[in-house]
Amino acid sequence: MIADFPVLLDACVLANFGVCDLLLRLAEEPRMFSPRWSEFILEEVRRTHLERLKPPWPQAIANSWQASVRAAFPEANVRDFESLVSILTNAPKDRHVLAAAIKGNASLLVTFNLRDFPAESLVAWGVNAVHPQDYLLTLYSMNPALVSMRLSDIARQRNREVQDILLHLGKSVPSFASRVLEDVGMG
């Protein structure tokens, strides 16, 4: 399955390493969606990695992450959306996110901060905001084998068990982690 469905990933999703890792692996060939973001979003992720996480990431790791996502998904970067920001009505600090979704033709915006994207601010633009947990559950329902394979890839790369990866993901996306654990007989 190769899907070119554009989905805007907010900085809060990209800065959550476990959720981001799984989502971006699901965006690799054969991809389930095509990720979108902007330079503003990536800069917000950089600030989070370097200043807000406890402990903060070392600069070399933050730089490596930035270089890796840019190289892996060069088509993801949305540009020339700034003129839309002033006419949007969602939370002011996140208007650039909605503007990037609109300009990037993403009808879906994945964010932990749903309160900043009320439906009445999105409907005119044909955009829906969804929590990463709900989006992962949707992707899992569409292709459980591929999602499970990507989880196995993560576990293998980290030299851990899939159950450990899911338990860690459960801190951010508990219903998704529980559903997969239950389906594989570990829940």
TORPA-4810 file (N, C-alpha, C, O; in nm, 3 decimals):
<nodes>
NODE_1_0.085_-0.118_0.000_0.000_0.000_0.000_0.089_0.124_0.000_0.172_0.141_0.090_M
NODE_2_0.072_0.207_-0.099_0.142_0.334_-0.102_0.036_0.442_-0.104_-0.048_0.448_-0.194_I
NODE_3_0.041_0.528_-0.003_-0.058_0.634_0.008_0.010_0.769_0.002_0.111_0.793_0.069_A
NODE_4_-0.046_0.857_-0.078_0.006_0.992_-0.088_-0.083_1.091_-0.015_-0.085_1.210_-0.047_D
NODE_5_-0.157_1.043_0.084_-0.247_1.125_0.162_-0.164_1.219_0.250_-0.098_1.173_0.344_F
NODE_6_-0.165_1.350_0.222_-0.082_1.442_0.301_-0.140_1.466_0.441_-0.259_1.492_0.457_P
NODE_7_-0.053_1.457_0.541_-0.090_1.475_0.680_0.011_1.568_0.745_0.131_1.541_0.743_V
NODE_8_-0.037_1.678_0.803_0.050_1.773_0.871_0.078_1.721_1.011_-0.015_1.692_1.087_L
NODE_9_0.205_1.709_1.047_0.245_1.666_1.181_0.291_1.789_1.259_0.385_1.857_1.219_L
NODE_10_0.223_1.816_1.369_0.255_1.931_1.453_0.386_1.904_1.528_0.429_1.790_1.542_D
NODE_11_0.448_2.011_1.575_0.576_2.000_1.646_0.565_1.911_1.770_0.658_1.837_1.800_A
NODE_12_0.454_1.918_1.841_0.438_1.837_1.962_0.441_1.688_1.930_0.481_1.608_2.015_C
NODE_13_0.399_1.651_1.812_0.403_1.511_1.768_0.544_1.474_1.726_0.595_1.368_1.763_V
NODE_14_0.608_1.561_1.649_0.744_1.534_1.602_0.844_1.533_1.717_0.944_1.461_1.710_L
NODE_15_0.819_1.610_1.823_0.911_1.615_1.936_0.898_1.496_2.029_0.986_1.470_2.111_A
NODE_16_0.788_1.422_2.018_0.767_1.301_2.099_0.835_1.187_2.025_0.779_1.132_1.930_N
NODE_17_0.955_1.150_2.068_1.037_1.060_1.989_0.969_0.927_1.957_0.974_0.882_1.842_F
NODE_18_0.905_0.865_2.053_0.842_0.735_2.028_0.731_0.742_1.925_0.726_0.662_1.832_G
NODE_19_0.641_0.838_1.942_0.529_0.855_1.850_0.581_0.897_1.713_0.536_0.846_1.610_V
NODE_20_0.674_0.991_1.712_0.732_1.039_1.586_0.800_0.925_1.511_0.781_0.911_1.390_C
NODE_21_0.879_0.845_1.581_0.951_0.735_1.518_0.853_0.642_1.447_0.874_0.606_1.331_D
NODE_22_0.747_0.602_1.516_0.649_0.512_1.455_0.579_0.579_1.336_0.568_0.519_1.230_L
NODE_23_0.533_0.701_1.354_0.463_0.769_1.245_0.552_0.785_1.122_0.508_0.759_1.010_L
NODE_24_0.676_0.828_1.142_0.763_0.847_1.025_0.800_0.714_0.960_0.821_0.710_0.839_L
NODE_25_0.809_0.608_1.036_0.831_0.476_0.974_0.709_0.435_0.891_0.723_0.368_0.789_R
NODE_26_0.590_0.475_0.936_0.469_0.444_0.859_0.458_0.533_0.736_0.378_0.505_0.646_L
NODE_27_0.539_0.638_0.731_0.542_0.726_0.615_0.651_0.686_0.516_0.665_0.748_0.410_A
NODE_28_0.730_0.583_0.551_0.831_0.531_0.459_0.765_0.433_0.363_0.656_0.383_0.391_E
NODE_29_0.830_0.405_0.252_0.776_0.311_0.154_0.767_0.170_0.214_0.862_0.127_0.278_E
NODE_30_0.657_0.099_0.196_0.531_0.146_0.137_0.457_0.231_0.240_0.418_0.183_0.346_P
NODE_31_0.438_0.356_0.207_0.387_0.448_0.307_0.236_0.448_0.318_0.162_0.421_0.223_R
NODE_32_0.193_0.479_0.440_0.051_0.487_0.469_0.001_0.631_0.459_-0.119_0.655_0.451_M
NODE_33_0.092_0.727_0.459_0.057_0.867_0.443_0.184_0.943_0.404_0.295_0.890_0.411_F
NODE_34_0.164_1.066_0.362_0.275_1.152_0.323_0.286_1.267_0.423_0.197_1.352_0.429_S
NODE_35_0.394_1.272_0.503_0.403_1.374_0.608_0.427_1.513_0.552_0.486_1.532_0.446_P
NODE_36_0.378_1.612_0.629_0.399_1.752_0.598_0.438_1.823_0.726_0.394_1.787_0.835_R
NODE_37_0.522_1.926_0.713_0.560_2.016_0.820_0.618_2.141_0.757_0.625_2.150_0.634_W
NODE_38_0.661_2.234_0.837_0.722_2.357_0.786_0.853_2.380_0.860_0.885_2.312_0.958_S
NODE_39_0.929_2.478_0.813_1.052_2.516_0.883_1.019_2.568_1.023_1.094_2.543_1.118_E
NODE_40_0.908_2.638_1.038_0.867_2.687_1.170_0.842_2.570_1.265_0.882_2.573_1.381_F
NODE_41_0.775_2.468_1.214_0.747_2.350_1.296_0.877_2.279_1.333_0.896_2.242_1.448_I
NODE_42_0.966_2.260_1.236_1.093_2.194_1.267_1.176_2.275_1.365_1.247_2.218_1.448_L
NODE_43_1.170_2.407_1.357_1.243_2.491_1.452_1.184_2.477_1.592_1.257_2.477_1.691_E
NODE_44_1.051_2.465_1.599_0.987_2.443_1.729_1.029_2.308_1.787_1.050_2.297_1.908_E
NODE_45_1.042_2.207_1.703_1.089_2.076_1.748_1.232_2.090_1.801_1.265_2.034_1.906_V
NODE_46_1.317_2.163_1.729_1.456_2.183_1.773_1.459_2.248_1.912_1.532_2.203_2.000_R
NODE_47_1.380_2.353_1.931_1.376_2.419_2.062_1.330_2.323_2.171_1.385_2.323_2.281_R
NODE_48_1.231_2.243_2.140_1.182_2.145_2.238_1.292_2.046_2.272_1.317_2.019_2.390_T
NODE_49_1.357_1.991_2.170_1.463_1.894_2.194_1.576_1.953_2.280_1.628_1.886_2.369_H
NODE_50_1.613_2.077_2.252_1.729_2.138_2.317_1.697_2.207_2.450_1.784_2.217_2.537_L
NODE_51_1.573_2.255_2.467_1.543_2.340_2.582_1.433_2.287_2.674_1.433_2.317_2.793_E
NODE_52_1.341_2.211_2.622_1.223_2.176_2.702_1.222_2.033_2.754_1.161_2.006_2.857_R
NODE_53_1.289_1.942_2.686_1.291_1.804_2.732_1.380_1.790_2.854_1.478_1.863_2.870_L
NODE_54_1.345_1.699_2.939_1.423_1.670_3.059_1.469_1.525_3.051_1.384_1.436_3.061_K
NODE_55_1.595_1.497_3.034_1.703_1.590_3.005_1.695_1.637_2.859_1.640_1.567_2.775_P
NODE_56_1.751_1.754_2.831_1.751_1.802_2.692_1.842_1.716_2.606_1.936_1.652_2.655_P
NODE_57_1.814_1.715_2.476_1.899_1.642_2.384_2.030_1.718_2.365_2.031_1.841_2.366_W
NODE_58_2.140_1.646_2.347_2.263_1.713_2.307_2.244_1.774_2.168_2.169_1.721_2.085_P
NODE_59_2.311_1.886_2.143_2.293_1.955_2.016_2.323_1.866_1.897_2.254_1.874_1.795_Q
NODE_60_2.425_1.782_1.906_2.461_1.695_1.794_2.347_1.598_1.759_2.324_1.569_1.642_A
NODE_61_2.278_1.549_1.860_2.166_1.457_1.834_2.048_1.533_1.775_1.983_1.484_1.682_I
NODE_62_2.019_1.652_1.828_1.911_1.734_1.772_1.940_1.769_1.627_1.851_1.764_1.542_A
NODE_63_2.065_1.805_1.597_2.103_1.836_1.460_2.092_1.714_1.369_2.046_1.724_1.256_N
NODE_64_2.133_1.599_1.420_2.125_1.475_1.343_1.979_1.440_1.311_1.947_1.399_1.200_S
NODE_65_1.891_1.457_1.411_1.748_1.429_1.389_1.694_1.520_1.279_1.626_1.474_1.188_W
NODE_66_1.725_1.649_1.289_1.678_1.745_1.188_1.727_1.706_1.049_1.649_1.703_0.953_Q
NODE_67_1.853_1.676_1.037_1.911_1.639_0.907_1.847_1.511_0.855_1.820_1.499_0.735_A
NODE_68_1.823_1.416_0.943_1.765_1.288_0.902_1.623_1.303_0.848_1.589_1.247_0.744_S
NODE_69_1.538_1.379_0.919_1.399_1.392_0.871_1.393_1.474_0.742_1.310_1.446_0.655_V
NODE_70_1.479_1.573_0.730_1.482_1.652_0.607_1.527_1.566_0.488_1.471_1.576_0.379_R
NODE_71_1.627_1.481_0.510_1.678_1.395_0.403_1.578_1.285_0.367_1.560_1.253_0.250_A
NODE_72_1.513_1.229_0.469_1.420_1.119_0.444_1.291_1.165_0.377_1.230_1.090_0.301_A
NODE_73_1.249_1.288_0.406_1.121_1.338_0.355_1.137_1.479_0.297_1.077_1.573_0.349_F
NODE_74_1.215_1.494_0.191_1.237_1.629_0.136_1.108_1.694_0.086_1.098_1.817_0.083_P
NODE_75_1.011_1.614_0.047_0.884_1.667_-0.004_0.792_1.714_0.107_0.688_1.775_0.079_E
NODE_76_0.827_1.689_0.232_0.739_1.720_0.345_0.734_1.868_0.379_0.635_1.915_0.436_A
NODE_77_0.838_1.942_0.346_0.847_2.082_0.387_0.752_2.171_0.307_0.763_2.182_0.185_N
NODE_78_0.660_2.235_0.378_0.562_2.325_0.317_0.617_2.467_0.327_0.666_2.510_0.431_V
NODE_79_0.608_2.538_0.215_0.658_2.676_0.209_0.547_2.772_0.165_0.441_2.729_0.118_R
NODE_80_0.573_2.900_0.180_0.487_3.006_0.127_0.344_3.001_0.181_0.248_3.018_0.106_D
NODE_81_0.331_2.977_0.310_0.199_2.972_0.373_0.174_3.093_0.462_0.063_3.112_0.512_F
NODE_82_0.276_3.175_0.481_0.270_3.284_0.578_0.155_3.381_0.555_0.101_3.437_0.651_E
NODE_83_0.115_3.403_0.430_0.007_3.498_0.402_-0.127_3.451_0.458_-0.218_3.531_0.476_S
NODE_84_-0.141_3.323_0.486_-0.265_3.270_0.542_-0.280_3.295_0.692_-0.391_3.301_0.743_L
NODE_85_-0.169_3.309_0.761_-0.169_3.315_0.907_-0.264_3.423_0.959_-0.337_3.399_1.055_V
NODE_86_-0.264_3.540_0.900_-0.342_3.652_0.952_-0.494_3.634_0.938_-0.569_3.704_1.005_S
NODE_87_-0.539_3.544_0.854_-0.683_3.526_0.837_-0.738_3.405_0.912_-0.858_3.377_0.905_I
NODE_88_-0.653_3.333_0.981_-0.697_3.214_1.054_-0.748_3.250_1.192_-0.711_3.354_1.247_L
NODE_89_-0.833_3.164_1.248_-0.898_3.196_1.375_-0.870_3.096_1.487_-0.926_3.109_1.596_T
NODE_90_-0.784_2.998_1.462_-0.749_2.907_1.571_-0.652_2.977_1.666_-0.625_3.096_1.648_N
NODE_91_-0.600_2.908_1.766_-0.510_2.969_1.864_-0.397_3.042_1.793_-0.331_2.984_1.707_A
NODE_92_-0.372_3.167_1.828_-0.272_3.247_1.757_-0.135_3.182_1.746_-0.070_3.191_1.642_P
NODE_93_-0.088_3.116_1.852_0.045_3.057_1.848_0.054_2.938_1.752_0.164_2.896_1.716_K
NODE_94_-0.059_2.885_1.712_-0.059_2.770_1.622_-0.123_2.799_1.486_-0.155_2.706_1.411_D
NODE_95_-0.140_2.924_1.455_-0.195_2.957_1.322_-0.100_2.918_1.210_-0.145_2.881_1.102_R
NODE_96_0.028_2.926_1.235_0.125_2.885_1.133_0.111_2.736_1.102_0.138_2.694_0.989_H
NODE_97_0.070_2.655_1.200_0.053_2.511_1.179_-0.065_2.486_1.086_-0.053_2.411_0.989_V
NODE_98_-0.178_2.550_1.114_-0.295_2.536_1.027_-0.265_2.590_0.888_-0.305_2.529_0.789_L
NODE_99_-0.195_2.702_0.880_-0.160_2.759_0.749_-0.075_2.661_0.669_-0.095_2.646_0.548_A
NODE_100_0.019_2.594_0.734_0.102_2.495_0.664_0.017_2.376_0.619_0.039_2.322_0.510_A
NODE_101_-0.079_2.336_0.700_-0.167_2.226_0.660_-0.247_2.264_0.535_-0.259_2.186_0.441_A
NODE_102_-0.301_2.385_0.536_-0.380_2.432_0.421_-0.294_2.438_0.296_-0.331_2.384_0.192_I
NODE_103_-0.179_2.503_0.306_-0.090_2.518_0.190_-0.035_2.383_0.143_-0.009_2.364_0.024_K
NODE_104_-0.017_2.290_0.238_0.035_2.158_0.205_-0.072_2.059_0.161_-0.045_1.940_0.144_G
NODE_105_-0.196_2.109_0.142_-0.308_2.024_0.099_-0.333_1.907_0.194_-0.374_1.800_0.151_N
NODE_106_-0.306_1.930_0.322_-0.328_1.827_0.423_-0.465_1.847_0.487_-0.487_1.946_0.556_A
NODE_107_-0.554_1.755_0.463_-0.686_1.766_0.524_-0.687_1.711_0.666_-0.789_1.716_0.735_S
NODE_108_-0.573_1.659_0.709_-0.561_1.606_0.844_-0.439_1.668_0.911_-0.330_1.673_0.853_L
NODE_109_-0.458_1.715_1.033_-0.353_1.775_1.113_-0.343_1.692_1.241_-0.439_1.685_1.317_L
NODE_110_-0.228_1.630_1.265_-0.209_1.544_1.381_-0.138_1.624_1.490_-0.027_1.674_1.469_V
NODE_111_-0.203_1.635_1.607_-0.151_1.716_1.716_-0.198_1.663_1.850_-0.307_1.608_1.861_T
NODE_112_-0.115_1.680_1.952_-0.158_1.653_2.089_-0.241_1.770_2.142_-0.315_1.755_2.239_F
NODE_113_-0.229_1.887_2.080_-0.293_2.011_2.126_-0.424_2.038_2.053_-0.436_2.140_1.985_N
NODE_114_-0.519_1.952_2.066_-0.646_1.968_1.995_-0.719_2.096_2.033_-0.790_2.153_1.950_L
NODE_115_-0.703_2.143_2.156_-0.773_2.265_2.199_-0.731_2.387_2.118_-0.806_2.485_2.110_R
NODE_116_-0.611_2.383_2.057_-0.565_2.496_1.977_-0.621_2.495_1.835_-0.597_2.587_1.756_D
NODE_117_-0.697_2.389_1.802_-0.751_2.374_1.667_-0.899_2.338_1.674_-0.938_2.228_1.635_F
NODE_118_-0.984_2.431_1.724_-1.127_2.401_1.734_-1.187_2.380_1.595_-1.147_2.442_1.497_P
NODE_119_-1.283_2.291_1.589_-1.344_2.253_1.461_-1.395_2.374_1.383_-1.383_2.378_1.260_A
NODE_120_-1.452_2.472_1.452_-1.505_2.589_1.382_-1.396_2.671_1.313_-1.425_2.748_1.221_E
NODE_121_-1.272_2.656_1.355_-1.160_2.725_1.290_-1.105_2.647_1.171_-1.029_2.701_1.090_S
NODE_122_-1.143_2.521_1.162_-1.086_2.433_1.060_-1.181_2.402_0.945_-1.137_2.383_0.832_L
NODE_123_-1.309_2.398_0.973_-1.407_2.346_0.877_-1.403_2.420_0.743_-1.413_2.357_0.638_V
NODE_124_-1.389_2.550_0.745_-1.388_2.625_0.619_-1.269_2.589_0.531_-1.272_2.610_0.410_A
NODE_125_-1.166_2.534_0.592_-1.044_2.500_0.520_-1.037_2.352_0.483_-0.942_2.308_0.418_W
NODE_126_-1.137_2.277_0.524_-1.138_2.134_0.493_-1.031_2.056_0.568_-0.979_1.956_0.518_G
NODE_127_-0.998_2.104_0.689_-0.895_2.039_0.770_-0.960_1.985_0.897_-1.047_2.049_0.955_V
NODE_128_-0.917_1.867_0.939_-0.958_1.809_1.066_-0.834_1.789_1.151_-0.730_1.748_1.101_N
NODE_129_-0.847_1.819_1.280_-0.738_1.794_1.374_-0.768_1.664_1.447_-0.882_1.638_1.486_A
NODE_130_-0.665_1.584_1.465_-0.683_1.455_1.531_-0.563_1.429_1.623_-0.450_1.467_1.593_V
NODE_131_-0.591_1.365_1.734_-0.487_1.326_1.830_-0.404_1.213_1.767_-0.460_1.129_1.696_H
NODE_132_-0.274_1.208_1.793_-0.192_1.102_1.733_-0.241_0.962_1.769_-0.227_0.869_1.689_P
NODE_133_-0.296_0.947_1.888_-0.350_0.817_1.926_-0.460_0.771_1.830_-0.462_0.656_1.787_Q
NODE_134_-0.550_0.862_1.799_-0.660_0.828_1.709_-0.610_0.801_1.567_-0.660_0.712_1.499_D
NODE_135_-0.510_0.877_1.525_-0.456_0.854_1.391_-0.382_0.720_1.385_-0.395_0.647_1.286_Y
NODE_136_-0.306_0.688_1.488_-0.239_0.557_1.490_-0.340_0.443_1.493_-0.320_0.340_1.429_L
NODE_137_-0.448_0.460_1.567_-0.554_0.357_1.568_-0.615_0.341_1.429_-0.644_0.229_1.386_L
NODE_138_-0.635_0.452_1.359_-0.688_0.445_1.222_-0.592_0.372_1.130_-0.632_0.283_1.055_T
NODE_139_-0.464_0.409_1.137_-0.364_0.342_1.053_-0.357_0.193_1.085_-0.346_0.109_0.995_L
NODE_140_-0.364_0.161_1.213_-0.360_0.021_1.255_-0.481_-0.056_1.202_-0.468_-0.170_1.158_Y
NODE_141_-0.598_0.006_1.206_-0.717_-0.061_1.155_-0.710_-0.081_1.003_-0.767_-0.176_0.950_S
NODE_142_-0.640_0.010_0.934_-0.626_-0.001_0.789_-0.528_-0.111_0.749_-0.550_-0.182_0.651_M
NODE_143_-0.419_-0.125_0.825_-0.316_-0.222_0.789_-0.241_-0.267_0.914_-0.129_-0.221_0.939_N
NODE_144_-0.302_-0.355_0.994_-0.237_-0.398_1.117_-0.102_-0.468_1.093_-0.011_-0.457_1.175_P
NODE_145_-0.090_-0.537_0.981_0.035_-0.608_0.953_0.150_-0.510_0.933_0.260_-0.532_0.985_A
NODE_146_0.127_-0.402_0.859_0.233_-0.305_0.834_0.271_-0.231_0.963_0.389_-0.211_0.991_L
NODE_147_0.171_-0.191_1.042_0.200_-0.122_1.167_0.278_-0.215_1.260_0.374_-0.173_1.323_V
NODE_148_0.237_-0.339_1.268_0.307_-0.437_1.351_0.450_-0.459_1.303_0.542_-0.472_1.383_S
NODE_149_0.468_-0.463_1.171_0.602_-0.480_1.116_0.690_-0.361_1.153_0.806_-0.379_1.190_M
NODE_150_0.637_-0.240_1.144_0.716_-0.121_1.180_0.749_-0.122_1.331_0.860_-0.083_1.369_R
NODE_151_0.657_-0.165_1.414_0.685_-0.177_1.557_0.796_-0.280_1.581_0.883_-0.259_1.666_L
NODE_152_0.793_-0.389_1.507_0.899_-0.491_1.518_1.033_-0.435_1.472_1.136_-0.465_1.531_S
NODE_153_1.030_-0.354_1.367_1.154_-0.290_1.320_1.214_-0.201_1.428_1.335_-0.202_1.451_D
NODE_154_1.128_-0.123_1.493_1.175_-0.035_1.601_1.236_-0.118_1.713_1.345_-0.088_1.762_I
NODE_155_1.165_-0.222_1.754_1.213_-0.308_1.862_1.347_-0.372_1.827_1.439_-0.375_1.909_A
NODE_156_1.358_-0.422_1.706_1.483_-0.486_1.663_1.598_-0.385_1.662_1.707_-0.415_1.710_R
NODE_157_1.572_-0.266_1.609_1.676_-0.164_1.602_1.722_-0.121_1.742_1.839_-0.089_1.762_Q
NODE_158_1.631_-0.118_1.835_1.665_-0.077_1.972_1.704_-0.194_2.061_1.733_-0.176_2.180_R
NODE_159_1.704_-0.314_2.005_1.738_-0.435_2.079_1.646_-0.453_2.201_1.691_-0.479_2.312_N
NODE_160_1.516_-0.437_2.174_1.413_-0.449_2.278_1.301_-0.537_2.225_1.300_-0.574_2.108_R
NODE_161_1.210_-0.568_2.311_1.091_-0.645_2.273_0.982_-0.547_2.227_0.976_-0.433_2.273_E
NODE_162_0.896_-0.594_2.137_0.785_-0.511_2.090_0.699_-0.467_2.208_0.651_-0.354_2.211_V
NODE_163_0.680_-0.555_2.304_0.600_-0.521_2.420_0.660_-0.400_2.494_0.586_-0.313_2.540_Q
NODE_164_0.792_-0.394_2.505_0.857_-0.280_2.570_0.831_-0.151_2.493_0.806_-0.046_2.552_D
NODE_165_0.838_-0.159_2.360_0.813_-0.041_2.277_0.669_0.006_2.298_0.644_0.126_2.311_I
NODE_166_0.576_-0.087_2.300_0.435_-0.051_2.318_0.408_0.003_2.458_0.329_0.096_2.474_L
NODE_167_0.473_-0.052_2.558_0.456_0.001_2.694_0.507_0.144_2.702_0.446_0.228_2.769_L
NODE_168_0.618_0.173_2.636_0.669_0.310_2.632_0.572_0.401_2.555_0.542_0.512_2.600_H
NODE_169_0.523_0.355_2.440_0.426_0.434_2.364_0.299_0.458_2.444_0.232_0.559_2.425_L
NODE_170_0.267_0.364_2.532_0.147_0.376_2.614_0.143_0.499_2.701_0.035_0.539_2.746_G
NODE_171_0.258_0.559_2.727_0.261_0.683_2.806_0.200_0.799_2.729_0.145_0.891_2.789_K
NODE_172_0.210_0.796_2.596_0.159_0.905_2.512_0.032_0.868_2.437_-0.055_0.952_2.416_S
NODE_173_0.022_0.742_2.397_-0.092_0.697_2.317_-0.144_0.564_2.375_-0.131_0.459_2.313_V
NODE_174_-0.202_0.571_2.497_-0.238_0.448_2.569_-0.339_0.358_2.499_-0.323_0.236_2.502_P
NODE_175_-0.441_0.413_2.437_-0.541_0.327_2.371_-0.481_0.254_2.253_-0.513_0.137_2.229_S
NODE_176_-0.394_0.320_2.179_-0.325_0.253_2.068_-0.238_0.139_2.121_-0.245_0.027_2.071_F
NODE_177_-0.157_0.169_2.220_-0.067_0.065_2.275_-0.148_-0.052_2.330_-0.113_-0.168_2.306_A
NODE_178_-0.255_-0.024_2.403_-0.339_-0.131_2.459_-0.402_-0.216_2.350_-0.406_-0.339_2.361_S
NODE_179_-0.450_-0.150_2.246_-0.514_-0.224_2.136_-0.416_-0.320_2.070_-0.450_-0.436_2.045_R
NODE_180_-0.296_-0.273_2.040_-0.197_-0.360_1.974_-0.153_-0.470_2.069_-0.141_-0.586_2.028_V
NODE_181_-0.129_-0.438_2.195_-0.090_-0.540_2.292_-0.199_-0.646_2.305_-0.169_-0.766_2.312_L
NODE_182_-0.323_-0.603_2.307_-0.435_-0.698_2.316_-0.441_-0.787_2.191_-0.463_-0.908_2.202_E
NODE_183_-0.421_-0.728_2.073_-0.428_-0.804_1.949_-0.317_-0.907_1.937_-0.336_-1.012_1.874_D
NODE_184_-0.201_-0.878_1.997_-0.092_-0.975_1.988_-0.086_-1.065_2.112_0.009_-1.140_2.132_V
NODE_185_-0.191_-1.056_2.193_-0.204_-1.146_2.308_-0.117_-1.109_2.426_-0.085_-1.194_2.509_G
NODE_186_-0.077_-0.983_2.437_0.005_-0.939_2.549_-0.070_-0.844_2.642_-0.017_-0.800_2.743_M
NODE_187_-0.195_-0.812_2.606_-0.268_-0.712_2.684_-0.357_-0.770_2.789_-0.423_-0.696_2.861_G
</nodes>
